[in-house]
């Protein structure tokens, strides 16, 4: 994949930032009184792989003016080596705008995770293209890849248009477009026709398309295998057939990816992936990983994939590194991986958990 050579940022991500609060020791929310709080968004989860490994990253977002939560988020983004740009929106009183809260029970053993999203008044729903100078961002500053998620594209009519305009500007200036479909039923309720059109246009000019079996079917109308279930490895040919149909429908893209996950227990998964680059298949057969918190594993995979592309490695390395960064993310209490260096990632891929002194 040919990437821009004149750029300030390797990766740009539009996002709606919030906080995630999780009970300690894997306990349920309803019977806990002590929590860990972190700044979060799916898109910055993805970008963290590149930012921790030294590539320049920029976040496009929006903040509640004067909010201590906004200050907490900004400090966190700085700690992750990320630049950010976004409008400061007045709160408008106690019942006005705020940053989203994600209240997450990680689960344990046979008790599955439960996640409660509290997004009333979410300031990220106001993301608007008029608040950003896209000619400066993509033309003067420049970026190699812009990564967008269906979570942002479906958040509100304003964010849908924002993502469309970002994609069009990226295309104009030669920035590659990555699109992770990330279907959420609650976001699509009452907006199916509108969002199908938006997602289809973004996908039609994207260079990298990412999604699971549900995403491709419900966002783009592409037939695929039944979601979930056991013996995920037996469905690999079905997944390949689905991706082949996606490629035929969206020929501008040259990279297609999906993860494979079979849940044995909350803390024990089979984790794999399928990647199609041009006409060549790469498959990482599902193998066992141990899970501290599963949330963010898919984002970790996407982050590793984009980092591999940005590093201009050969495609056979992309899926291996992405598999490992996805597996790594599930070992953190945060929902994003914080790799120390590439060697740590490759050790995970190799299954080498020995002490490094």
C-alpha positions in Angstrom: 0.0 0.0 0.0 1.5 3.3 -1.1 1.5 5.9 1.7 2.1 9.6 1.7 5.8 10.6 2.2 5.1 14.2 3.2 3.2 14.2 6.5 3.2 15.5 10.0 1.1 12.6 11.4 1.2 8.9 10.7 -2.3 8.4 12.0 -5.3 10.7 12.5 -8.4 9.5 14.4 -11.7 11.3 14.9 -13.4 10.3 18.2 -15.7 11.0 21.1 -13.8 10.8 24.3 -15.2 9.6 27.6 -14.3 7.7 30.7 -14.6 4.1 31.6 -15.1 3.0 35.2 -14.5 -0.7 36.1 -14.8 -2.4 39.5 -11.6 -3.9 40.9 -10.8 -7.6 41.0 -13.3 -8.5 38.3 -16.4 -7.8 40.5 -19.9 -6.9 39.1 -20.9 -3.2 39.0 -24.0 -3.6 41.1 -22.2 -4.9 44.2 -19.0 -2.8 44.0 -17.9 0.4 45.7 -14.3 0.8 44.4 -13.6 1.5 40.8 -10.7 2.2 38.4 -11.4 5.2 36.0 -9.6 5.7 32.7 -10.1 7.9 29.6 -11.4 5.9 26.7 -12.6 5.7 23.2 -12.4 2.9 20.6 -10.5 5.0 18.2 -7.8 6.1 20.6 -7.5 2.5 21.7 -6.5 1.8 18.1 -4.2 4.8 17.9 -2.4 3.8 21.1 -0.4 1.1 19.4 1.2 3.6 17.1 1.6 6.4 19.7 3.3 4.1 22.3 5.6 2.8 19.6 6.7 6.2 18.6 4.7 7.2 15.6 3.0 10.7 15.5 -0.7 10.5 16.1 -3.4 13.2 16.2 -6.9 13.0 17.7 -9.8 15.1 16.4 -12.5 15.4 19.0 -14.5 17.8 21.1 -14.4 18.8 24.8 -16.8 20.2 27.5 -15.3 23.6 28.3 -14.0 23.8 31.9 -14.9 20.2 32.7 -12.5 18.3 35.1 -13.3 15.2 33.1 -12.1 17.0 29.9 -9.0 17.9 31.8 -8.5 14.3 32.8 -8.9 13.2 29.2 -6.5 15.7 27.8 -3.9 14.7 30.4 -4.4 11.1 29.4 -4.0 11.8 25.7 -0.7 13.7 26.4 0.5 10.7 28.4 -0.2 8.5 25.4 2.0 10.8 23.2 -1.0 12.0 21.2 -1.7 15.5 19.9 -5.3 16.6 19.9 -7.5 19.2 18.4 -11.2 20.0 19.3 -13.8 22.6 20.0 -14.5 23.6 23.6 -18.2 23.3 24.0 -19.9 25.2 26.9 -21.6 22.7 29.3 -24.8 24.7 29.4 -25.6 24.0 33.0 -26.0 20.8 35.0 -28.3 19.2 32.4 -26.1 20.2 29.4 -23.2 18.5 27.7 -20.8 16.0 29.2 -18.3 13.3 28.3 -19.8 9.8 28.0 -19.5 7.2 30.9 -18.8 3.6 30.1 -19.5 1.5 33.2 -17.9 -2.0 32.7 -18.0 -5.2 34.5 -15.1 -7.3 33.2 -16.7 -10.6 34.2 -14.9 -13.6 35.6 -14.8 -17.3 34.8 -18.4 -18.3 33.8 -19.9 -14.9 34.6 -19.8 -12.9 31.4 -18.9 -9.2 31.1 -21.7 -6.6 31.2 -21.2 -3.1 29.9 -23.5 -0.2 30.5 -23.1 2.9 28.3 -24.3 6.2 29.8 -24.1 8.6 26.8 -26.9 11.1 27.5 -25.8 14.6 26.6 -22.6 13.3 25.0 -20.5 16.2 23.7 -19.0 14.0 21.0 -22.4 14.0 19.2 -21.7 17.7 18.3 -18.6 16.9 16.2 -19.0 19.1 13.2 -16.9 19.5 10.1 -17.2 23.3 10.3 -15.1 23.2 13.5 -12.0 21.8 11.7 -9.9 23.1 8.9 -9.6 20.0 6.8 -7.5 21.6 4.2 -4.9 22.5 6.8 -5.2 19.1 8.6 -4.9 16.9 5.4 -3.3 19.3 3.0 -0.7 21.3 5.0 -0.1 19.1 8.0 -0.7 15.8 6.2 -1.4 12.3 7.4 -0.6 8.8 6.1 -3.8 7.2 7.3 -7.0 8.4 8.8 -8.8 5.7 10.8 -12.6 6.0 11.4 -15.0 3.9 13.3 -18.6 3.1 12.7 -19.2 4.1 16.3 -18.4 7.8 15.4 -20.1 7.6 12.0 -23.3 6.5 13.6 -23.2 8.7 16.8 -25.4 11.4 15.4 -26.4 13.0 12.0 -23.7 15.6 12.6 -21.0 13.0 13.2 -22.1 11.0 10.2 -21.6 14.0 8.0 -18.3 14.8 9.8 -16.9 11.3 9.0 -18.1 11.6 5.4 -16.3 15.0 5.0 -13.2 13.6 6.6 -13.1 10.7 4.2 -13.6 13.0 1.2 -10.8 15.3 2.4 -8.5 12.4 3.0 -9.2 11.0 -0.5 -8.5 14.5 -2.0 -5.1 14.8 -0.3 -3.9 11.2 -0.8 -4.4 10.1 2.8 -5.3 6.4 3.1 -8.6 5.7 4.7 -9.2 2.9 7.3 -12.8 2.1 8.3 -13.7 -0.3 11.1 -17.5 -0.8 10.7 -18.3 -1.4 14.5 -22.0 -1.9 14.2 -24.1 -1.0 17.3 -27.8 -1.8 17.1 -28.8 1.0 19.5 -27.1 3.6 17.3 -28.8 2.4 14.2 -32.3 2.3 15.6 -34.6 4.4 13.4 -31.7 5.4 11.1 -31.0 2.3 9.1 -31.5 3.8 5.6 -29.6 7.0 6.4 -26.7 5.1 8.0 -26.5 2.4 5.3 -26.0 5.2 2.8 -23.3 6.9 4.9 -21.4 3.7 5.6 -21.6 2.6 2.0 -20.1 5.8 0.7 -17.3 5.8 3.3 -16.6 2.1 2.5 -16.5 2.8 -1.2 -13.5 5.2 -0.9 -11.8 3.3 1.9 -8.4 1.6 1.4 -8.7 -0.7 4.5 -12.0 -2.3 5.6 -12.3 -4.0 9.0 -15.3 -5.8 10.6 -16.7 -9.0 12.0 -19.4 -11.1 10.5 -22.2 -9.0 12.0 -20.6 -5.7 10.9 -20.3 -6.6 7.3 -23.9 -7.9 7.2 -25.7 -5.2 9.1 -23.7 -2.2 8.0 -23.1 -3.0 4.4 -25.7 -5.7 3.6 -23.1 -8.3 2.7 -24.1 -11.9 3.4 -21.9 -13.7 5.9 -21.8 -16.5 8.5 -23.8 -16.6 11.7 -22.3 -14.6 14.5 -20.8 -16.2 17.5 -20.9 -19.9 18.3 -18.4 -22.6 18.9 -15.6 -24.1 16.7 -14.9 -20.7 15.0 -12.0 -22.3 13.1 -14.5 -24.4 11.1 -16.1 -21.2 9.7 -12.9 -19.8 8.2 -13.9 -20.6 4.6 -17.3 -19.0 5.2 -15.5 -15.9 6.4 -13.3 -15.9 3.3 -16.4 -16.1 1.1 -17.9 -13.1 3.0 -14.8 -11.0 2.6 -14.6 -12.0 -1.1 -18.1 -10.6 -1.5 -17.1 -7.4 0.3 -14.1 -7.0 -2.0 -16.3 -7.3 -5.0 -18.8 -4.7 -3.7 -16.0 -2.3 -2.6 -13.1 -2.7 -5.1 -11.3 0.5 -4.0 -10.1 -1.2 -0.9 -7.0 -3.4 -1.0 -7.0 -4.6 2.6 -9.8 -6.5 4.4 -9.6 -7.9 7.9 -11.7 -9.7 10.5 -10.9 -11.2 13.9 -11.9 -14.6 15.1 -12.9 -15.1 18.7 -14.3 -18.2 20.5 -15.0 -17.7 24.2 -14.2 -20.7 26.3 -14.6 -18.7 29.5 -14.3 -15.0 30.4 -10.6 -15.5 31.0 -9.8 -18.1 28.3 -10.4 -17.4 24.6 -9.4 -18.7 21.2 -8.1 -15.8 19.2 -7.4 -15.7 15.5 -7.7 -13.5 12.4 -8.2 -13.4 8.6 -6.5 -10.8 6.3 -6.9 -10.3 2.6 -4.3 -8.0 1.0 -5.0 -7.6 -2.8 -5.5 -11.2 -3.8 -3.5 -12.9 -1.1 -5.0 -14.5 2.1 -3.3 -14.6 5.5 -4.9 -16.6 8.3 -3.9 -16.7 11.9 -5.6 -19.8 13.2 -7.4 -19.4 16.6 -5.2 -20.2 19.5 -5.5 -19.9 23.2 -5.0 -16.6 25.0 -5.5 -15.7 28.7 -7.8 -12.7 29.2 -7.8 -10.2 32.1 -10.3 -7.9 30.4 -11.6 -8.6 26.9 -12.8 -5.1 26.1 -10.4 -3.4 23.6 -9.0 -6.6 22.1 -10.4 -5.9 18.7 -9.2 -2.3 18.8 -5.7 -3.6 19.7 -5.8 -5.8 16.6 -6.7 -2.9 14.4 -4.0 -0.8 16.0 -1.4 -3.4 15.3 -2.5 -3.8 11.7 -2.3 -0.1 11.0 1.1 0.2 12.7 2.4 -2.7 10.6 1.1 -0.9 7.4 2.6 2.4 8.5 6.0 0.7 9.1 5.9 -0.6 5.5 6.4 -4.2 6.5 5.5 -7.1 4.3 1.8 -8.2 4.6 2.6 -11.6 6.1 3.9 -9.7 9.2 0.8 -7.5 9.5 -1.6 -10.2 10.7 1.0 -11.7 13.2 1.7 -8.3 14.8 -2.0 -7.4 14.9 -2.9 -10.7 16.4 -0.3 -10.1 19.2 -1.4 -6.5 19.9 -5.0 -7.6 20.1 -4.0 -10.4 22.6 -1.8 -7.9 24.5 -4.8 -5.5 25.0 -6.7 -8.2 26.8 -3.9 -8.3 29.5 -4.4 -4.7 30.5 -6.8 -3.1 33.0 -7.1 -0.3 30.5 -9.0 -1.1 27.3 -6.0 -0.2 25.2 -2.6 -1.9 25.0 0.5 0.0 26.1 3.4 -1.8 24.4 6.9 -1.0 25.7 8.5 -1.9 22.3 8.1 -4.1 19.3 10.0 -6.9 20.9 7.4 -7.2 23.6 4.7 -7.6 21.0 6.7 -10.2 19.0 7.3 -12.2 22.3 3.5 -12.4 22.7 3.1 -13.7 19.2 5.9 -16.3 19.8 4.2 -17.4 23.1 7.3 -16.4 25.1 6.2 -15.4 28.5 9.6 -15.8 30.2 11.0 -13.1 32.4 13.1 -10.5 30.5 15.9 -9.2 32.7 
